[in-house]
Amino acid sequence: MNSKQIGRWITLNEPYANNSNRGAGALDSATYIERNSSSLLLTAPHSVRHYRDENLQDKKADVWTGGLCEILGEELDVPTLTATGFKQEWHTWDERSDDFKNIVVAAIDRHAFVVDLHGMQDHHNVDVCIGLGPKPTAKVMLFADKLSAALSPLNVSINKPFDATPPFTVTSFVQSRGGDGLQIEIASRFRRPKSNPEESSYFVQTLANALRAAQ
């Protein structure tokens, strides 16, 4: 176990856990950490609680994904974008003008490949689900193939149970604008740096290596 890495993840995640996982930032705020001229952007849009729809006006956060996104950014030396404040009601990307959307648009314009990190519950019985989105290009398919192969021996699925096709996903938005990107759903058991540090540390390094191999 890399205890230094786990300690760093815990520290990086503290702002996201503030205010009962609503984050330390103002409403609709986001944090962008710029690094070199990488063609990759890692995002964590659900790192804090957020509005999903009328029935889920205060949806639970994908806990630990904010800190995970940041530590992967440090490991890979690539830019990261995370939500740091509660995302208020919204229905379509067209009506949004917040920093998170604007930074994603800028990434698309510079032809960055967007990897969108999410968290899923363990009952889905997979370790990682790669969602290809509604309009995956050949580049997306190749990236997904390389990523899936490099994540072995984890239990990896493609598009089941989450295919990233709903219009509110980052992946769907990126592809609708002609960009390249996919979604990675991560089982809860690999996002427990405090209670399950060994598996969590193993996962961080495995995913970092897989993302290197997929580029």
matplotlib code that plots the C-alpha trace (Angstrom):
import matplotlib.pyplot as plt

x = [0.0, 1.2, 0.3, 1.6, -0.7, -3.7, -2.9, -2.7, -6.1, -7.7, -6.3, -7.3, -10.8, -11.5, -12.9, -15.5, -16.6, -17.3, -20.9, -22.2, -20.6, -22.0, -18.4, -16.5, -17.1, -19.9, -23.0, -22.1, -18.4, -15.7, -12.0, -9.8, -6.1, -4.2, -1.1, 1.1, -0.4, -1.9, -4.4, -6.3, -8.8, -10.1, -13.4, -15.5, -18.9, -20.5, -17.7, -20.3, -24.0, -26.0, -29.4, -30.3, -34.1, -37.3, -37.2, -33.6, -33.1, -30.3, -28.6, -25.8, -22.3, -20.1, -18.0, -14.2, -14.2, -13.1, -9.9, -9.5, -9.6, -7.0, -4.6, -4.9, -4.1, -1.0, 0.1, -0.4, 0.5, -2.8, -5.5, -8.4, -11.9, -14.1, -17.3, -16.6, -20.0, -23.6, -24.8, -28.2, -31.2, -30.5, -32.1, -30.0, -26.4, -27.6, -28.9, -25.7, -23.0, -21.0, -17.3, -17.5, -19.3, -17.0, -13.9, -15.2, -16.0, -12.4, -11.1, -13.2, -11.9, -8.3, -9.2, -8.6, -9.9, -12.3, -12.4, -15.3, -15.1, -18.1, -18.9, -21.3, -22.6, -21.1, -24.3, -23.7, -21.1, -18.5, -15.3, -15.3, -17.9, -16.7, -19.5, -19.0, -21.6, -24.1, -21.7, -18.3, -15.7, -13.1, -10.7, -13.1, -13.5, -9.7, -9.2, -11.8, -10.3, -6.8, -8.2, -10.2, -7.2, -4.9, -7.4, -7.1, -7.5, -10.3, -13.8, -14.5, -17.7, -18.6, -21.9, -23.4, -24.9, -24.0, -23.6, -23.2, -25.8, -28.2, -28.0, -27.0, -23.7, -20.4, -19.6, -22.8, -22.2, -18.6, -19.7, -22.6, -20.0, -17.9, -15.4, -13.9, -14.6, -15.9, -17.2, -15.6, -17.9, -15.9, -17.3, -17.6, -15.2, -12.3, -13.3, -12.7, -9.2, -10.0, -11.8, -10.2, -6.8, -5.2, -7.7, -8.1, -4.4, -4.2, -7.0, -5.5, -2.2, -4.0, -6.2, -3.3, -1.3, -4.3, -4.9, -1.3, -1.6, -4.8, -3.5]
y = [0.0, 3.5, 5.3, 8.6, 8.4, 7.5, 10.4, 12.8, 11.5, 12.1, 15.6, 16.6, 15.4, 17.4, 20.5, 18.3, 16.6, 20.0, 21.1, 17.5, 16.8, 20.0, 21.3, 24.3, 26.4, 28.8, 27.5, 26.3, 26.7, 24.5, 24.1, 23.8, 22.8, 23.5, 21.4, 21.5, 21.1, 17.7, 16.4, 14.8, 16.4, 14.6, 15.7, 14.9, 16.7, 14.9, 15.4, 17.2, 17.0, 18.4, 18.8, 16.1, 16.5, 17.4, 14.1, 14.4, 18.0, 17.2, 14.1, 12.5, 13.1, 10.5, 10.5, 10.7, 11.3, 14.9, 13.9, 11.0, 13.2, 15.5, 12.8, 11.2, 14.6, 14.9, 11.3, 11.9, 15.6, 16.4, 19.1, 18.4, 19.9, 19.3, 20.6, 22.4, 23.8, 22.6, 22.6, 24.4, 23.4, 23.0, 21.0, 21.4, 22.2, 25.1, 27.0, 26.7, 29.4, 28.3, 27.8, 24.0, 24.1, 26.8, 24.9, 21.7, 23.7, 25.1, 21.6, 20.4, 23.4, 22.4, 18.8, 17.4, 13.9, 14.2, 11.4, 11.9, 10.1, 8.9, 6.6, 3.7, 1.4, -2.1, -4.0, -3.6, -6.3, -4.7, -2.8, -0.3, 0.5, 2.4, 4.4, 5.2, 7.9, 8.4, 9.1, 7.5, 8.1, 5.7, 7.5, 6.9, 3.3, 2.8, 4.6, 2.4, -0.8, 0.2, 1.3, -1.9, -4.1, -2.1, -2.3, -6.1, -8.1, -5.8, -6.7, -4.1, -3.7, -1.5, 0.4, -1.8, -0.5, 3.0, 4.0, 7.8, 8.5, 10.7, 14.3, 15.6, 13.7, 15.3, 12.6, 13.2, 17.0, 16.6, 14.3, 16.5, 19.2, 16.9, 16.2, 12.9, 11.6, 8.8, 8.1, 5.9, 4.6, 3.3, 0.9, 2.2, -0.3, 1.3, 4.8, 4.2, 5.5, 5.7, 2.4, 0.4, 1.9, -1.1, -1.6, 2.1, 2.6, -0.3, 1.1, 4.6, 3.2, 0.8, 3.5, 5.9, 3.3, 2.4, 6.0, 6.3, 3.3, 4.4, 7.8]
z = [0.0, -0.9, 2.4, 1.1, -1.9, 0.2, 2.6, -0.3, -1.7, 1.7, 2.0, -1.6, -1.0, 2.2, 0.4, -1.4, 1.8, 3.5, 4.2, 4.2, 0.7, -0.8, -1.1, 0.2, -2.9, -3.8, -5.6, -9.2, -8.6, -10.2, -9.8, -12.8, -12.3, -15.5, -16.3, -19.4, -22.8, -22.3, -24.7, -21.8, -19.4, -16.3, -14.9, -11.8, -12.1, -9.2, -6.7, -4.5, -4.1, -7.0, -8.7, -11.1, -11.7, -10.0, -8.1, -7.2, -6.3, -3.9, -5.3, -3.3, -4.4, -6.0, -2.9, -3.1, -6.9, -6.4, -4.6, -6.9, -10.0, -8.5, -7.5, -10.9, -12.4, -10.2, -11.1, -14.9, -15.0, -16.8, -16.2, -13.9, -13.6, -10.5, -9.1, -5.8, -5.0, -5.1, -8.7, -8.8, -11.0, -14.7, -17.5, -20.7, -21.4, -23.6, -20.6, -18.6, -18.6, -15.5, -15.3, -15.5, -18.8, -20.2, -19.3, -20.9, -24.1, -24.1, -23.8, -26.8, -28.8, -28.2, -29.1, -25.6, -24.8, -21.9, -19.3, -17.0, -13.6, -11.7, -8.8, -8.8, -6.0, -5.5, -6.2, -10.0, -9.6, -11.8, -10.7, -13.6, -16.2, -19.3, -20.9, -24.6, -25.0, -27.8, -30.6, -29.9, -32.6, -33.7, -31.3, -28.4, -29.3, -29.5, -26.2, -24.5, -25.9, -24.6, -21.3, -20.8, -21.6, -19.3, -16.4, -16.3, -14.0, -12.8, -13.8, -16.5, -18.5, -21.5, -21.4, -18.7, -16.4, -17.5, -21.2, -20.7, -23.4, -21.3, -22.6, -19.1, -19.0, -19.7, -22.3, -24.2, -24.2, -25.4, -28.2, -29.2, -30.0, -32.1, -29.3, -27.9, -24.5, -22.4, -18.9, -16.2, -13.4, -10.4, -7.8, -4.2, -2.7, -4.6, -3.3, 0.4, 1.1, 4.8, 5.4, 2.6, 1.9, 0.3, -2.4, -2.9, -3.4, -5.7, -7.8, -8.1, -9.4, -11.7, -13.2, -13.6, -15.5, -17.6, -18.6, -19.6, -21.7, -23.4, -24.6]

ax = plt.figure().add_subplot(projection="3d")
ax.plot(x, y, z, "-o")
ax.set_aspect("equal")
plt.show()
